[in-house]
Amino acid sequence: MFADPQSITISGSAKSLPRVSSGEFNGQFRTSDGAYIESIKHSQGRKDRSVVRLDFKKIGANPLDPTKNLPYVASTYLVLEAPAGGQGFTSTELEDLVKGLVAYLTAANVTKFVGKES
């Protein structure tokens, strides 16, 4: 089980996300103001799937009417999908795959990704 609370650093500022719900294969963490929500979910079927997701919610100007505000949400997530029951791969191989992608996401590559480069 993931620790409670979780901590995520955004723009150099650590955000504390206490657990707000949990189930057999899922958990959710949220900042006290509700601006950041981290969700962790696992499902089993034809393939095993694990997802960690971070949502950022904010209120911002309405581009069509600057006198009014609108709610906005941005999300980022990482998905691990593998054959059901771990067939064909060891846990170490799957861990190395995730670690490889996370290490690839250096500041320079994230800037390119957000800038829609391919």
FITOR-927444 format. One line per field, with one value per residue (C-alpha): x, y, z negated; chain; residue in one letter. Coordinates in pm, 1 decimal, padded with zeros to 6 digits. Layout:
xx: c(X, ...);
yy: c(Y, ...);
zz: c(Z, ...);
chaine: c(A, ...);
residu: c(A, ...);
# end
This chain:
xx: c(00000.0, 00122.1, 00212.9, -00033.9, 00011.0, 00175.2, 00399.3, 00440.8, 00665.5, 00521.5, 00735.2, 00969.0, 00685.5, 00598.0, 00228.2, 00093.1, -00183.9, -00352.3, -00541.8, -00911.9, -01023.6, -00897.7, -01023.0, -00885.3, -00714.2, -00723.7, -00641.9, -00688.1, -00495.4, -00589.4, -00454.7, -00668.4, -00782.5, -00869.8, -00640.8, -00426.6, -00561.5, -00346.9, -00521.7, -00368.4, -00570.9, -00505.9, -00725.6, -00696.1, -00849.6, -00708.5, -00419.4, -00306.3, -00318.2, -00183.9, -00237.0, -00100.7, -00264.9, -00223.8, -00498.0, -00462.6, -00784.0, -00801.0, -01030.4, -00923.0, -01049.3, -01312.9, -01156.5, -01501.0, -01606.2, -01313.9, -01557.7, -01633.3, -01418.0, -01424.8, -01301.5, -01003.5, -00847.1, -00514.6, -00408.3, -00096.6, -00067.8, 00152.2, 00006.2, 00172.2, -00001.6, 00125.0, -00011.2, -00248.8, -00089.0, 00255.2, 00302.3, 00610.5, 00770.4, 00934.4, 00853.6, 01208.9, 01164.1, 00841.8, 01002.6, 01298.3, 01060.3, 00881.5, 01208.1, 01347.7, 01054.6, 01060.6, 01436.6, 01382.5, 01147.0, 01424.2, 01337.3, 01443.8, 01232.7, 00929.6, 00957.8, 00961.3, 00668.4, 00455.0, 00553.8, 00403.3, 00734.2, 00763.2);
yy: c(00000.0, 00348.8, 00570.6, 00824.6, 01107.7, 01111.2, 01403.5, 01549.0, 01842.8, 02090.9, 02389.4, 02333.5, 02326.2, 02001.8, 01919.4, 01690.2, 01459.9, 01269.1, 00950.1, 01019.8, 00674.6, 00321.5, -00009.9, -00352.4, -00237.0, 00143.0, 00445.7, 00819.8, 01107.2, 01477.5, 01812.8, 01991.3, 02246.9, 01974.1, 02121.5, 01805.8, 01450.3, 01137.7, 00812.1, 00466.0, 00182.2, -00177.9, -00406.8, -00764.9, -00920.6, -01031.7, -00802.9, -00670.3, -00290.7, -00046.5, 00329.4, 00617.9, 00949.8, 01309.4, 01566.7, 01943.0, 02144.5, 02522.9, 02813.8, 03046.3, 03318.7, 03240.7, 03333.8, 03422.9, 03631.9, 03765.2, 03878.9, 03511.7, 03218.6, 02853.5, 02533.0, 02368.8, 02024.0, 01886.5, 01524.7, 01315.9, 00945.1, 00641.8, 00306.3, -00032.3, -00301.8, -00659.6, -01009.1, -01137.7, -01301.7, -01170.7, -01431.8, -01381.5, -01109.4, -01103.7, -00831.7, -00706.4, -00670.8, -00472.3, -00254.3, -00186.3, -00089.5, 00166.9, 00298.5, 00337.0, 00551.2, 00762.0, 00820.8, 00918.1, 01195.5, 01444.6, 01814.6, 01860.4, 01570.6, 01678.5, 02028.4, 01873.9, 01646.6, 01931.3, 02137.3, 01859.3, 01756.7, 01399.8);
zz: c(00000.0, 00082.0, -00213.2, -00346.8, -00265.8, 00076.3, 00171.0, 00519.5, 00604.6, 00856.0, 00962.9, 00667.1, 00413.8, 00233.6, 00225.1, -00045.5, 00075.1, -00209.5, -00122.8, -00064.7, 00049.4, 00096.4, 00218.8, 00298.0, 00618.0, 00596.9, 00389.5, 00420.4, 00263.7, 00273.2, 00156.4, -00101.6, 00157.7, 00410.1, 00676.5, 00709.9, 00713.8, 00745.5, 00837.9, 00842.6, 00997.6, 01093.4, 01302.8, 01414.0, 01721.9, 02054.5, 01958.4, 01622.9, 01614.8, 01355.4, 01377.0, 01171.4, 01260.7, 01145.3, 01210.9, 01164.6, 01131.6, 01141.8, 01216.6, 01498.0, 01726.3, 01986.7, 02323.3, 02462.2, 02162.8, 01952.4, 01681.8, 01599.8, 01496.3, 01601.4, 01436.7, 01610.7, 01558.3, 01684.5, 01630.5, 01673.6, 01617.8, 01659.0, 01763.9, 01731.3, 01933.3, 01950.7, 02016.5, 01748.6, 01449.4, 01535.6, 01807.8, 02020.4, 01806.3, 01466.0, 01213.2, 01256.0, 01633.3, 01584.7, 01316.1, 01546.7, 01828.7, 01609.6, 01463.5, 01815.4, 01929.0, 01612.3, 01651.4, 02016.6, 01907.7, 01834.2, 01818.3, 02182.9, 02308.5, 02104.9, 02257.4, 02604.8, 02520.8, 02381.4, 02688.3, 02906.2, 03064.3, 03187.0);
chaine: c(A, A, A, A, A, A, A, A, A, A, A, A, A, A, A, A, A, A, A, A, A, A, A, A, A, A, A, A, A, A, A, A, A, A, A, A, A, A, A, A, A, A, A, A, A, A, A, A, A, A, A, A, A, A, A, A, A, A, A, A, A, A, A, A, A, A, A, A, A, A, A, A, A, A, A, A, A, A, A, A, A, A, A, A, A, A, A, A, A, A, A, A, A, A, A, A, A, A, A, A, A, A, A, A, A, A, A, A, A, A, A, A, A, A, A, A, A, A);
residu: c(M, F, A, D, P, Q, S, I, T, I, S, G, S, A, K, S, L, P, R, V, S, S, G, E, F, N, G, Q, F, R, T, S, D, G, A, Y, I, E, S, I, K, H, S, Q, G, R, K, D, R, S, V, V, R, L, D, F, K, K, I, G, A, N, P, L, D, P, T, K, N, L, P, Y, V, A, S, T, Y, L, V, L, E, A, P, A, G, G, Q, G, F, T, S, T, E, L, E, D, L, V, K, G, L, V, A, Y, L, T, A, A, N, V, T, K, F, V, G, K, E, S);
# end
